[in-house]
Amino acid sequence: MIDIKASQEKKEKAVLVAVITKEQNQSKTHEYLGELAFLASTINIDTEKIYTQKLDKPDKRTFIGKGKLEEIQIYVKDNEIDVIIFDDDLSPSQVRNLENELKVKIYDRSLLILDIFLFRAQTAQAKTQVELARSQYLLPRLTRMWTHLERQRGGTSTRGGAGEKEIETDRRIIRDKITRLKQKLEKIDKQSLTQRKGRDQLVRVSLVGYTNVGKSTLMNLMTKAEVFAENKLFATVDSTVRKVVISTIPFLLTDTVGFIRKLPHGLIECFKSTLDEVREADILVHVVDLSHDSFQDHIKVVNNTLKEIKADNKPTVLVFNKLDAFEEKQEELLQNLDEFSEEESPEIMSLDDVLKGHTKENIFPIFISAKHKIGITELRRLLFDIVSKKHYTIFPNFLKTDFYE
């Protein structure tokens, strides 16, 4: 594992690597690499250089071609690089081959995300979930550079002999750890289920969205709580539940972990009880960073994840956040249209353009700026209307009231 505590004092240096394919063009690849660099910075890793290579498909042995591998090898040696991070998942054999060739720690996107989750997790439940997912992911990928439960050895040990025995010993240790973590998580899950059953008498609303879209900021606005909010990916890993009352209607609002492209499947599995907060919610509040160039893709990622956990058919308030930043960006593009050629001319979007494809049944779109508190009253009114309908089915004799701020 990357020594995160040590890296707070001395930043680690990384090289990022991605392959451009027919399925993922150059523009998308560079966008994903920008996100990967942001992920790395979350745990204090500086990106020194980015390498891309056009291939029909990744090389089975080393993911990238021989020439590109040699180019990276020279740069790593000359610049004292600590870690190389690939934007896609690597097979166990690719990890072993790359570490043998490059003599530094090799990370893929999933392992980086798992380490960030482990760093961010605060509760015993979240820590156990991430440790389990990480141990399961790491087990088939152990190499000599991961021996003694991941203490770095510099990659200088020889093939076979003691090194191979150490790896097998570490595999047994990790298998035992996985068994213990599963037992611990099963006990925690039972406790979580009991806690959730105790909330059945209140309407449950869950905040969902791509990571770093402003969910925690909105949670703080709606509840006057002090949920940790920071401009970093996965600033929130643990679920936070608060009671909210709008006018006279009470409900529970839950802030959950943000989703992201290529979220490790094992992490989804291990976060089952946390994601149950989403699965068992009556209403979803899907928060979108409207100012992000790829906000439509982010909506698709979240919707696909919701579908995967069978939580995609709920009444959903689609909150387009950061309206102020979006309008400023569109205005700037409009003013600078003369600087673009006809082929490069950017798309100027209106709010009607944004809504295309999102005006479906059970979807309630709204535009806000949580930072500047724009549209918050309208959002509270919309939530009141949707939550009260569900509330009155639970408590039909409850005195009906109108919305008031």
C-alpha contacts under 8 A as a table, 3 or more apart, distances in Angstrom:
res1	aa1	res2	aa2	distance
1	M	115	D	7.09
1	M	150	E	5.96
1	M	151	R	7.84
2	I	115	D	7.50
3	D	6	A	5.44
3	D	7	S	6.12
4	I	7	S	4.91
4	I	8	Q	6.42
4	I	43	I	6.30
4	I	44	N	7.51
4	I	119	F	7.54
5	K	8	Q	5.35
5	K	9	E	7.42
6	A	9	E	5.57
6	A	10	K	6.31
7	S	10	K	4.70
7	S	11	K	4.71
7	S	12	E	6.01
7	S	43	I	7.60
7	S	44	N	6.11
7	S	45	I	7.36
8	Q	11	K	6.36
8	Q	43	I	7.87
8	Q	44	N	6.27
11	K	44	N	5.70
11	K	45	I	5.62
11	K	46	D	6.64
12	E	44	N	7.01
12	E	45	I	4.87
12	E	46	D	6.20
12	E	81	I	7.75
12	E	82	D	5.97
12	E	83	V	7.59
13	K	45	I	5.88
13	K	46	D	5.09
13	K	47	T	6.11
13	K	48	E	6.22
13	K	80	E	7.78
13	K	81	I	5.24
13	K	82	D	5.33
13	K	83	V	6.60
14	A	45	I	6.58
14	A	46	D	5.98
14	A	47	T	4.89
14	A	48	E	5.76
14	A	49	K	7.32
14	A	81	I	5.82
14	A	82	D	6.01
14	A	83	V	4.93
14	A	84	I	5.47
14	A	85	I	6.92
15	V	47	T	5.87
15	V	48	E	5.79
15	V	49	K	5.09
15	V	50	I	5.81
15	V	51	Y	7.53
15	V	76	V	7.93
15	V	81	I	7.15
15	V	83	V	6.69
15	V	84	I	4.84
15	V	85	I	6.23
16	L	33	L	7.24
16	L	36	L	7.84
16	L	37	A	7.57
16	L	47	T	6.97
16	L	49	K	6.49
16	L	50	I	4.78
16	L	51	Y	6.20
16	L	84	I	5.97
16	L	85	I	4.92
16	L	86	F	5.86
16	L	87	D	7.29
17	V	33	L	7.93
17	V	50	I	5.97
17	V	51	Y	4.86
17	V	52	T	5.80
17	V	84	I	7.40
17	V	85	I	6.24
17	V	86	F	4.78
17	V	87	D	6.30
18	A	29	T	6.97
18	A	33	L	7.36
18	A	51	Y	6.56
18	A	52	T	4.97
18	A	53	Q	6.80
18	A	86	F	5.95
18	A	87	D	5.45
18	A	88	D	7.20
19	V	29	T	7.50
19	V	52	T	5.48
19	V	53	Q	4.97
19	V	54	K	5.85
19	V	55	L	6.51
19	V	57	K	7.99
19	V	58	P	6.79
19	V	64	I	7.22
20	I	24	Q	5.79
20	I	25	N	5.68
20	I	26	Q	5.82
20	I	29	T	6.30
20	I	52	T	6.71
20	I	53	Q	5.82
20	I	54	K	4.58
20	I	55	L	6.19
21	T	24	Q	5.03
21	T	25	N	6.01
21	T	54	K	6.06
21	T	55	L	5.64
21	T	56	D	5.52
21	T	57	K	6.35
22	K	25	N	6.19
22	K	56	D	6.71
24	Q	28	K	6.08
24	Q	29	T	6.24
25	N	28	K	5.49
25	N	29	T	6.08
26	Q	29	T	5.01
26	Q	30	H	6.21
27	S	30	H	5.40
27	S	31	E	6.32
28	K	31	E	4.99
28	K	32	Y	6.13
29	T	32	Y	5.15
29	T	33	L	6.15
30	H	33	L	4.93
30	H	34	G	6.16
31	E	34	G	5.11
31	E	35	E	6.50
32	Y	35	E	5.06
32	Y	36	L	6.17
32	Y	87	D	7.46
33	L	36	L	4.75
33	L	37	A	6.11
33	L	50	I	7.93
33	L	87	D	6.76
34	G	37	A	5.13
34	G	38	F	6.32
35	E	38	F	4.97
35	E	39	L	6.18
36	L	39	L	4.92
36	L	40	A	6.21
36	L	87	D	6.74
36	L	109	R	7.46
37	A	40	A	5.04
37	A	41	S	6.18
37	A	46	D	7.69
37	A	47	T	6.14
38	F	41	S	5.07
38	F	42	T	6.37
38	F	232	K	7.66
38	F	233	L	7.34
39	L	42	T	5.22
39	L	43	I	7.45
39	L	112	L	7.69
39	L	113	I	7.43
39	L	116	I	7.87
39	L	232	K	7.92
39	L	233	L	6.28
40	A	43	I	5.78
40	A	44	N	6.60
40	A	45	I	5.12
40	A	46	D	6.96
40	A	47	T	7.54
40	A	112	L	7.39
41	S	44	N	4.66
41	S	45	I	4.87
41	S	46	D	6.00
41	S	47	T	7.84
42	T	45	I	7.37
42	T	116	I	7.27
42	T	232	K	6.00
42	T	233	L	6.60
43	I	116	I	6.59
43	I	119	F	7.83
47	T	50	I	7.54
51	Y	72	I	7.88
53	Q	64	I	7.19
53	Q	68	K	7.43
55	L	58	P	6.34
58	P	63	F	4.69
58	P	64	I	5.98
59	D	62	T	5.66
59	D	63	F	4.15
59	D	64	I	5.35
59	D	65	G	6.33
60	K	63	F	5.78
60	K	94	Q	7.15
61	R	93	S	7.00
61	R	94	Q	5.42
61	R	97	N	6.84
62	T	65	G	7.13
62	T	94	Q	5.04
62	T	95	V	7.68
62	T	97	N	6.19
62	T	98	L	5.87
63	F	90	L	7.45
63	F	94	Q	6.66
64	I	68	K	6.54
64	I	69	L	6.47
65	G	68	K	5.48
65	G	69	L	6.14
66	K	69	L	5.04
66	K	70	E	6.28
67	G	70	E	5.23
67	G	71	E	6.31
68	K	71	E	4.98
68	K	72	I	6.23
69	L	72	I	5.20
69	L	73	Q	6.06
70	E	73	Q	4.89
70	E	74	I	6.35
71	E	74	I	5.45
71	E	75	Y	6.51
72	I	75	Y	5.11
72	I	76	V	6.01
73	Q	76	V	5.22
73	Q	77	K	6.27
73	Q	101	E	7.70
73	Q	102	L	5.64
74	I	77	K	5.29
74	I	78	D	6.14
75	Y	78	D	5.18
75	Y	79	N	5.97
76	V	79	N	5.41
76	V	80	E	5.80
76	V	81	I	4.99
76	V	102	L	7.68
77	K	80	E	5.59
77	K	81	I	7.00
81	I	84	I	7.69
81	I	104	V	7.66
82	D	104	V	6.21
82	D	105	K	6.81
83	V	104	V	5.84
83	V	105	K	4.92
83	V	106	I	5.92
83	V	107	Y	7.10
84	I	104	V	7.25
84	I	105	K	6.48
84	I	106	I	5.11
84	I	107	Y	6.06
85	I	106	I	6.14
85	I	107	Y	4.63
85	I	108	D	5.32
85	I	109	R	6.90
85	I	112	L	7.90
86	F	89	D	7.23
86	F	90	L	7.78
86	F	106	I	7.85
86	F	107	Y	6.24
86	F	108	D	4.54
86	F	109	R	6.03
87	D	108	D	6.02
87	D	109	R	5.00
88	D	108	D	5.90
88	D	109	R	5.52
88	D	110	S	7.64
89	D	108	D	5.24
89	D	109	R	6.02
89	D	110	S	6.31
90	L	94	Q	5.87
90	L	95	V	6.27
90	L	108	D	6.15
91	S	94	Q	5.14
91	S	95	V	6.39
91	S	141	R	7.72
92	P	95	V	5.23
92	P	96	R	6.38
92	P	140	P	6.01
92	P	141	R	4.53
92	P	142	L	7.81
93	S	96	R	5.09
93	S	97	N	6.09
93	S	141	R	7.58
94	Q	97	N	5.11
94	Q	98	L	5.97
95	V	98	L	5.24
95	V	99	E	6.12
95	V	106	I	6.46
95	V	141	R	6.76
96	R	99	E	5.30
96	R	100	N	6.17
96	R	141	R	7.38
96	R	142	L	7.98
96	R	143	T	6.00
97	N	100	N	5.15
97	N	101	E	6.23
98	L	101	E	5.10
98	L	102	L	5.85
98	L	103	K	7.85
98	L	106	I	7.10
99	E	102	L	5.24
99	E	103	K	5.13
99	E	104	V	5.93
99	E	105	K	6.43
99	E	106	I	6.26
99	E	145	M	7.66
99	E	155	G	7.21
100	N	103	K	5.71
100	N	155	G	7.17
103	K	154	G	6.77
103	K	155	G	5.11
103	K	156	T	7.41
104	V	154	G	6.80
104	V	155	G	6.67
105	K	145	M	7.15
107	Y	111	L	6.11
107	Y	112	L	6.42
108	D	111	L	5.55
108	D	112	L	6.35
109	R	112	L	5.22
109	R	113	I	6.27
109	R	262	K	7.93
110	S	113	I	5.14
110	S	114	L	6.17
110	S	262	K	7.47
110	S	263	L	6.86
110	S	264	P	5.41
111	L	114	L	4.98
111	L	115	D	6.22
111	L	134	R	7.18
111	L	137	Y	7.60
112	L	115	D	5.17
112	L	116	I	6.30
113	I	116	I	5.07
113	I	117	F	6.18
113	I	263	L	7.76
113	I	264	P	7.86
114	L	117	F	5.07
114	L	118	L	6.16
114	L	130	V	6.60
114	L	133	A	7.51
114	L	134	R	6.00
114	L	264	P	7.94
114	L	267	L	7.57
115	D	118	L	4.95
115	D	119	F	6.16
115	D	134	R	7.72
116	I	119	F	5.02
116	I	120	R	6.09
116	I	234	F	7.51
117	F	120	R	5.04
117	F	121	A	5.84
117	F	130	V	6.50
117	F	234	F	7.14
117	F	237	V	6.57
118	L	121	A	5.37
118	L	127	K	6.19
118	L	130	V	5.75
118	L	131	E	6.86
120	R	234	F	7.31
120	R	235	A	6.78
120	R	236	T	7.07
120	R	237	V	6.18
121	A	126	A	5.41
121	A	127	K	5.34
121	A	130	V	7.90
121	A	237	V	5.64
121	A	238	D	6.25
122	Q	126	A	6.66
122	Q	127	K	6.67
122	Q	237	V	7.82
122	Q	238	D	6.68
123	T	126	A	5.35
123	T	127	K	6.19
123	T	238	D	6.71
124	A	127	K	5.19
124	A	128	T	6.02
125	Q	128	T	5.23
125	Q	129	Q	6.14
125	Q	185	L	6.93
125	Q	188	I	6.44
126	A	129	Q	5.07
126	A	130	V	6.19
126	A	237	V	7.22
126	A	238	D	6.03
126	A	271	F	7.56
127	K	130	V	5.32
127	K	131	E	6.01
128	T	131	E	5.14
128	T	132	L	6.08
128	T	181	L	6.31
128	T	184	K	7.56
128	T	185	L	6.45
129	Q	132	L	5.30
129	Q	133	A	6.31
129	Q	181	L	7.95
129	Q	185	L	6.92
129	Q	267	L	7.59
129	Q	270	C	5.10
129	Q	271	F	5.89
130	V	133	A	5.06
130	V	134	R	5.96
130	V	267	L	6.77
130	V	270	C	7.02
130	V	271	F	7.74
131	E	134	R	5.12
131	E	135	S	5.97
131	E	181	L	7.65
132	L	135	S	5.18
132	L	136	Q	6.16
132	L	178	I	5.95
132	L	181	L	5.96
132	L	182	K	7.14
132	L	270	C	7.01
133	A	136	Q	5.26
133	A	137	Y	6.16
133	A	266	G	5.39
133	A	267	L	5.41
133	A	270	C	6.05
134	R	137	Y	5.05
134	R	138	L	5.95
135	S	138	L	5.10
135	S	139	L	5.95
135	S	174	I	6.49
135	S	177	K	7.82
135	S	178	I	6.55
136	Q	139	L	5.49
136	Q	140	P	7.90
136	Q	178	I	7.06
136	Q	266	G	7.75
137	Y	140	P	7.00
137	Y	141	R	7.40
137	Y	266	G	7.45
138	L	141	R	5.09
138	L	142	L	6.25
139	L	142	L	5.84
139	L	171	R	6.30
139	L	174	I	6.80
139	L	175	R	7.72
142	L	145	M	7.75
142	L	146	W	5.65
142	L	147	T	7.24
142	L	167	I	6.67
142	L	171	R	7.57
143	T	146	W	5.25
143	T	147	T	6.73
143	T	167	I	6.68
144	R	147	T	5.35
144	R	153	R	7.63
144	R	155	G	6.77
144	R	157	S	7.10
144	R	163	G	6.08
144	R	164	E	7.34
144	R	166	E	7.87
144	R	167	I	6.52
145	M	150	E	7.11
145	M	151	R	7.55
145	M	152	Q	5.72
145	M	153	R	5.48
145	M	154	G	6.58
145	M	155	G	5.26
146	W	149	L	6.25
146	W	150	E	4.06
146	W	151	R	6.19
146	W	152	Q	6.37
146	W	153	R	7.63
146	W	167	I	7.86
147	T	150	E	5.32
147	T	151	R	6.34
147	T	152	Q	7.57
147	T	153	R	7.71
147	T	163	G	7.93
147	T	166	E	6.19
147	T	167	I	5.66
147	T	170	D	6.39
148	H	151	R	5.80
148	H	166	E	7.10
148	H	167	I	7.83
148	H	170	D	6.13
149	L	170	D	6.12
149	L	174	I	7.91
152	Q	155	G	7.79
153	R	156	T	7.04
153	R	157	S	7.75
157	S	163	G	6.85
158	T	161	G	7.98
158	T	163	G	7.16
159	R	163	G	6.89
159	R	164	E	7.47
160	G	163	G	5.86
160	G	164	E	5.14
160	G	165	K	7.96
161	G	164	E	5.66
161	G	165	K	6.57
162	A	165	K	5.06
162	A	166	E	6.09
163	G	166	E	5.12
163	G	167	I	6.38
164	E	167	I	5.11
164	E	168	E	6.38
165	K	168	E	5.15
165	K	169	T	6.16
166	E	169	T	5.02
166	E	170	D	6.13
167	I	170	D	5.06
167	I	171	R	6.15
168	E	171	R	4.97
168	E	172	R	6.38
169	T	172	R	5.24
169	T	173	I	6.36
170	D	173	I	4.93
170	D	174	I	6.11
171	R	174	I	5.10
171	R	175	R	6.08
172	R	175	R	5.05
172	R	176	D	6.24
173	I	176	D	5.21
173	I	177	K	6.18
174	I	177	K	4.80
174	I	178	I	6.07
175	R	178	I	5.06
175	R	179	T	6.37
176	D	179	T	5.15
176	D	180	R	6.35
177	K	180	R	5.13
177	K	181	L	6.06
178	I	181	L	5.09
178	I	182	K	6.09
179	T	182	K	5.25
179	T	183	Q	6.37
180	R	183	Q	5.20
180	R	184	K	6.16
181	L	184	K	4.99
181	L	185	L	5.93
182	K	185	L	5.07
182	K	186	E	6.05
183	Q	186	E	5.17
183	Q	187	K	6.49
184	K	187	K	5.28
184	K	188	I	6.33
185	L	188	I	4.94
185	L	189	D	5.90
186	E	189	D	5.09
186	E	190	K	6.36
187	K	190	K	5.30
187	K	191	Q	6.56
188	I	191	Q	5.10
188	I	192	S	6.18
189	D	192	S	4.93
189	D	193	L	6.07
189	D	273	S	6.02
190	K	193	L	5.09
190	K	194	T	6.36
191	Q	194	T	5.16
191	Q	195	Q	6.34
192	S	195	Q	5.00
192	S	196	R	6.18
192	S	273	S	7.07
193	L	196	R	5.11
193	L	197	K	6.14
193	L	273	S	7.79
194	T	197	K	5.15
194	T	198	G	6.41
195	Q	198	G	5.20
195	Q	199	R	6.96
196	R	199	R	5.27
196	R	200	D	6.97
197	K	200	D	5.38
198	G	201	Q	7.56
199	R	202	L	5.83
200	D	203	V	7.40
201	Q	394	I	7.33
202	L	250	P	7.09
202	L	251	F	5.46
202	L	252	L	6.61
202	L	391	H	7.34
203	V	250	P	7.58
203	V	251	F	4.90
203	V	252	L	6.26
203	V	281	A	7.80
203	V	282	D	6.34
203	V	387	V	6.83
203	V	390	K	6.80
203	V	391	H	6.15
204	R	251	F	5.91
204	R	252	L	4.86
204	R	253	L	6.27
204	R	254	T	7.77
204	R	280	E	7.82
204	R	281	A	4.94
204	R	282	D	5.30
204	R	283	I	6.57
205	V	251	F	7.17
205	V	252	L	5.94
205	V	253	L	4.87
205	V	254	T	6.30
205	V	281	A	5.48
205	V	282	D	5.99
205	V	283	I	4.80
205	V	284	L	5.60
205	V	285	V	7.05
206	S	253	L	5.71
206	S	254	T	4.67
206	S	255	D	6.24
206	S	256	T	7.21
206	S	277	E	6.97
206	S	278	V	5.73
206	S	281	A	6.02
206	S	283	I	6.55
206	S	284	L	4.97
206	S	285	V	6.02
207	L	215	K	6.56
207	L	253	L	7.30
207	L	254	T	5.96
207	L	255	D	5.11
207	L	256	T	6.25
207	L	284	L	6.02
207	L	285	V	4.74
207	L	286	H	6.02
207	L	287	V	7.05
208	V	215	K	7.34
208	V	255	D	7.27
208	V	256	T	6.32
208	V	257	V	7.56
208	V	258	G	6.63
208	V	259	F	7.89
208	V	278	V	7.80
208	V	284	L	6.86
208	V	285	V	6.06
208	V	286	H	4.86
208	V	287	V	6.22
208	V	302	V	7.74
209	G	213	V	6.88
209	G	215	K	7.26
209	G	258	G	5.61
209	G	259	F	6.18
209	G	286	H	5.30
209	G	287	V	5.02
209	G	288	V	6.26
209	G	298	H	7.99
209	G	299	I	7.59
209	G	302	V	6.01
210	Y	213	V	6.15
210	Y	258	G	5.04
210	Y	259	F	4.59
210	Y	260	I	5.68
210	Y	287	V	7.61
210	Y	288	V	7.04
210	Y	298	H	5.97
210	Y	299	I	7.45
210	Y	301	V	7.57
210	Y	302	V	6.25
211	T	233	L	5.65
211	T	234	F	5.86
211	T	257	V	7.42
211	T	258	G	4.01
211	T	259	F	5.41
211	T	260	I	6.16
212	N	215	K	7.44
212	N	230	E	7.99
212	N	231	N	6.44
212	N	232	K	6.31
212	N	233	L	5.37
212	N	234	F	6.83
212	N	235	A	7.49
212	N	258	G	7.16
213	V	287	V	6.55
213	V	288	V	5.82
213	V	289	D	4.79
213	V	321	N	7.40
214	G	217	T	5.16
214	G	218	L	6.19
214	G	229	A	7.82
214	G	287	V	7.22
214	G	288	V	8.00
214	G	289	D	7.33
214	G	321	N	7.29
214	G	370	A	7.38
215	K	218	L	5.13
215	K	219	M	6.08
215	K	255	D	6.91
215	K	287	V	6.31
216	S	219	M	4.80
216	S	220	N	6.17
216	S	227	V	6.07
216	S	228	F	6.76
216	S	229	A	5.38
216	S	236	T	7.54
216	S	255	D	6.64
217	T	220	N	5.17
217	T	221	L	6.36
217	T	227	V	7.71
217	T	229	A	5.96
217	T	370	A	6.66
217	T	371	K	7.45
218	L	221	L	4.98
218	L	222	M	6.13
218	L	370	A	5.80
219	M	222	M	5.23
219	M	223	T	6.00
219	M	224	K	7.68
219	M	225	A	7.26
219	M	227	V	7.20
219	M	253	L	7.83
219	M	255	D	6.71
220	N	223	T	5.35
220	N	224	K	4.90
220	N	225	A	4.87
220	N	226	E	5.89
220	N	227	V	6.14
221	L	224	K	5.48
221	L	225	A	7.61
221	L	370	A	7.46
222	M	244	V	7.31
223	T	242	R	6.80
223	T	243	K	7.36
223	T	244	V	5.93
225	A	242	R	7.82
227	V	240	T	7.60
228	F	235	A	7.08
228	F	236	T	6.84
229	A	235	A	6.41
229	A	236	T	7.39
230	E	235	A	5.92
231	N	235	A	7.50
232	K	235	A	5.65
234	F	237	V	6.12
234	F	257	V	6.80
234	F	258	G	6.22
236	T	239	S	7.69
236	T	256	T	7.22
236	T	257	V	5.67
236	T	258	G	7.36
237	V	256	T	6.92
237	V	257	V	4.74
237	V	258	G	7.61
238	D	256	T	6.71
238	D	257	V	6.59
238	D	274	T	7.68
239	S	254	T	6.57
239	S	255	D	5.57
239	S	256	T	4.76
239	S	257	V	6.78
239	S	274	T	6.51
240	T	254	T	5.45
240	T	255	D	5.18
240	T	256	T	6.87
241	V	252	L	6.58
241	V	253	L	5.65
241	V	254	T	4.37
241	V	255	D	6.58
242	R	252	L	5.67
242	R	253	L	5.36
242	R	254	T	6.49
243	K	250	P	6.93
243	K	251	F	5.81
243	K	252	L	4.54
243	K	253	L	6.21
244	V	250	P	5.60
244	V	251	F	5.41
244	V	252	L	5.98
244	V	253	L	6.67
245	V	248	T	6.19
245	V	249	I	5.37
245	V	250	P	4.18
245	V	251	F	6.37
246	I	249	I	5.32
246	I	250	P	6.49
246	I	380	R	7.05
246	I	384	F	6.27
246	I	403	F	7.57
246	I	404	Y	7.91
246	I	405	E	7.70
247	S	384	F	7.85
247	S	401	T	7.80
247	S	402	D	7.62
247	S	403	F	5.77
247	S	404	Y	5.59
247	S	405	E	6.70
248	T	401	T	7.12
249	I	384	F	7.17
249	I	387	V	7.68
249	I	388	S	6.36
249	I	391	H	7.49
251	F	387	V	7.50
254	T	277	E	7.33
256	T	274	T	7.51
256	T	275	L	7.66
256	T	277	E	7.89
256	T	278	V	7.82
259	F	263	L	7.00
259	F	301	V	7.46
259	F	302	V	6.20
259	F	305	T	7.60
260	I	263	L	5.60
260	I	298	H	7.69
260	I	301	V	6.83
260	I	302	V	7.58
261	R	298	H	7.97
261	R	301	V	6.25
263	L	267	L	7.31
263	L	268	I	7.58
264	P	267	L	5.28
264	P	268	I	6.76
265	H	268	I	5.12
265	H	269	E	6.36
266	G	269	E	5.00
266	G	270	C	6.09
267	L	270	C	5.08
267	L	271	F	5.90
268	I	271	F	5.16
268	I	272	K	6.38
268	I	275	L	7.85
269	E	272	K	5.37
270	C	273	S	7.85
271	F	274	T	5.24
271	F	275	L	6.00
272	K	275	L	5.10
272	K	276	D	5.97
273	S	276	D	4.85
273	S	277	E	7.10
274	T	277	E	5.70
274	T	278	V	7.71
275	L	278	V	5.15
275	L	279	R	6.26
275	L	309	I	7.81
276	D	279	R	4.61
276	D	280	E	5.68
277	E	280	E	5.47
277	E	281	A	6.02
278	V	281	A	5.17
278	V	284	L	7.51
278	V	311	A	6.84
279	R	309	I	6.96
279	R	310	K	6.79
279	R	311	A	4.99
280	E	311	A	7.97
281	A	284	L	6.86
282	D	314	K	6.74
282	D	315	P	7.44
282	D	390	K	7.97
283	I	314	K	5.89
283	I	315	P	5.20
283	I	316	T	5.89
283	I	317	V	7.82
283	I	387	V	7.68
284	L	314	K	6.68
284	L	315	P	6.36
284	L	316	T	4.67
284	L	317	V	6.27
285	V	316	T	5.64
285	V	317	V	4.70
285	V	318	L	6.10
285	V	319	V	6.79
286	H	316	T	6.64
286	H	317	V	6.04
286	H	318	L	4.89
286	H	319	V	5.87
287	V	318	L	6.23
287	V	319	V	4.73
287	V	320	F	6.16
287	V	321	N	6.53
288	V	295	F	6.70
288	V	298	H	7.63
288	V	299	I	7.03
288	V	318	L	7.44
288	V	319	V	6.00
288	V	320	F	4.88
288	V	321	N	5.63
289	D	292	H	5.72
289	D	295	F	6.17
289	D	320	F	6.27
289	D	321	N	5.20
289	D	322	K	5.97
290	L	293	D	7.97
290	L	295	F	5.91
290	L	320	F	5.46
290	L	321	N	5.66
290	L	322	K	5.79
290	L	323	L	6.37
290	L	325	A	7.98
290	L	326	F	6.02
291	S	295	F	7.38
291	S	321	N	7.94
291	S	322	K	6.05
291	S	323	L	7.03
291	S	325	A	5.60
291	S	326	F	4.32
291	S	329	K	7.48
292	H	295	F	5.27
292	H	326	F	7.93
294	S	297	D	5.26
294	S	298	H	6.30
295	F	298	H	4.89
295	F	299	I	6.27
296	Q	299	I	5.15
296	Q	300	K	6.51
297	D	300	K	5.06
297	D	301	V	6.28
298	H	301	V	5.04
298	H	302	V	6.28
299	I	302	V	5.26
299	I	303	N	6.08
300	K	303	N	5.02
300	K	304	N	5.96
301	V	304	N	5.19
301	V	305	T	6.21
302	V	305	T	5.10
302	V	306	L	6.11
303	N	306	L	5.02
303	N	307	K	6.13
303	N	312	D	6.73
304	N	307	K	4.98
304	N	308	E	6.17
305	T	308	E	4.92
305	T	309	I	6.41
306	L	309	I	5.28
306	L	310	K	6.02
306	L	311	A	4.95
306	L	312	D	5.04
307	K	310	K	4.84
307	K	311	A	5.81
307	K	312	D	4.94
308	E	311	A	7.70
309	I	312	D	8.00
310	K	313	N	7.85
311	A	314	K	6.68
314	K	362	N	7.12
315	P	362	N	4.69
315	P	363	I	6.16
315	P	364	F	7.90
316	T	362	N	6.16
316	T	363	I	4.99
316	T	364	F	6.15
317	V	363	I	5.98
317	V	364	F	4.65
317	V	365	P	5.83
317	V	366	I	7.37
317	V	383	L	7.76
318	L	363	I	6.56
318	L	364	F	5.70
318	L	365	P	4.44
318	L	366	I	6.23
319	V	365	P	5.95
319	V	366	I	5.16
319	V	367	F	5.98
319	V	368	I	6.93
320	F	323	L	6.92
320	F	365	P	7.30
320	F	366	I	6.07
320	F	367	F	4.74
320	F	368	I	6.10
321	N	367	F	6.17
321	N	368	I	4.98
321	N	369	S	5.16
321	N	370	A	6.56
322	K	325	A	5.45
322	K	326	F	6.42
322	K	368	I	6.43
322	K	369	S	4.55
322	K	370	A	6.83
322	K	371	K	7.39
323	L	326	F	5.07
323	L	327	E	6.19
323	L	367	F	6.30
323	L	368	I	5.62
323	L	369	S	5.25
324	D	327	E	5.32
324	D	328	E	6.25
324	D	369	S	6.30
325	A	328	E	5.14
325	A	329	K	6.17
326	F	329	K	5.17
326	F	330	Q	6.25
327	E	330	Q	5.15
327	E	331	E	6.09
328	E	331	E	5.14
328	E	332	E	6.14
329	K	332	E	5.10
329	K	333	L	6.21
330	Q	333	L	5.11
330	Q	334	L	6.17
330	Q	348	I	6.02
330	Q	349	M	6.86
331	E	334	L	5.06
331	E	335	Q	6.26
332	E	335	Q	5.15
332	E	336	N	6.27
333	L	336	N	5.19
333	L	337	L	6.02
333	L	346	P	7.36
333	L	348	I	7.07
334	L	337	L	5.43
334	L	348	I	6.98
335	Q	338	D	7.84
336	N	339	E	5.65
336	N	340	F	7.62
337	L	340	F	5.66
337	L	345	S	6.89
337	L	346	P	7.77
338	D	341	S	7.60
340	F	343	E	7.91
340	F	344	E	5.68
340	F	345	S	5.28
340	F	346	P	7.79
341	S	344	E	5.13
341	S	345	S	5.84
342	E	345	S	5.24
349	M	352	D	7.92
349	M	353	D	5.69
349	M	354	V	6.83
350	S	353	D	5.09
350	S	354	V	6.51
351	L	354	V	4.95
351	L	355	L	6.40
352	D	355	L	5.19
352	D	356	K	6.65
353	D	356	K	5.45
355	L	358	H	5.27
355	L	359	T	6.47
355	L	365	P	7.64
356	K	359	T	6.84
357	G	360	K	7.28
358	H	363	I	7.01
358	H	365	P	7.42
359	T	363	I	6.29
359	T	364	F	7.29
359	T	365	P	7.30
360	K	363	I	5.39
366	I	379	L	7.05
367	F	375	G	6.60
368	I	373	K	7.37
368	I	374	I	5.24
368	I	375	G	4.61
368	I	376	I	6.56
368	I	379	L	7.86
369	S	372	H	5.43
369	S	373	K	5.58
369	S	374	I	4.83
369	S	375	G	6.69
369	S	376	I	7.79
370	A	373	K	4.82
370	A	374	I	6.49
370	A	376	I	7.19
371	K	374	I	7.89
373	K	376	I	5.73
375	G	378	E	5.19
375	G	379	L	6.15
376	I	379	L	4.92
376	I	380	R	6.14
377	T	380	R	5.10
377	T	381	R	6.19
377	T	405	E	7.31
378	E	381	R	5.03
378	E	382	L	6.18
379	L	382	L	5.07
379	L	383	L	6.12
380	R	383	L	5.07
380	R	384	F	5.99
381	R	384	F	5.00
381	R	385	D	6.32
381	R	403	F	6.37
382	L	385	D	5.22
382	L	386	I	6.40
383	L	386	I	5.20
383	L	387	V	5.76
384	F	387	V	5.28
384	F	388	S	5.68
384	F	403	F	6.75
385	D	388	S	5.47
385	D	389	K	6.59
385	D	403	F	7.91
386	I	389	K	5.60
386	I	390	K	6.96
387	V	390	K	5.34
387	V	391	H	6.05
388	S	391	H	4.75
388	S	392	Y	6.01
389	K	392	Y	5.42
389	K	393	T	6.68
390	K	393	T	5.28
390	K	394	I	6.71
391	H	394	I	5.24
391	H	395	F	6.10
391	H	396	P	7.97
392	Y	395	F	4.82
392	Y	396	P	4.77
392	Y	397	N	7.50
392	Y	398	F	6.59
393	T	396	P	5.46
395	F	398	F	5.38
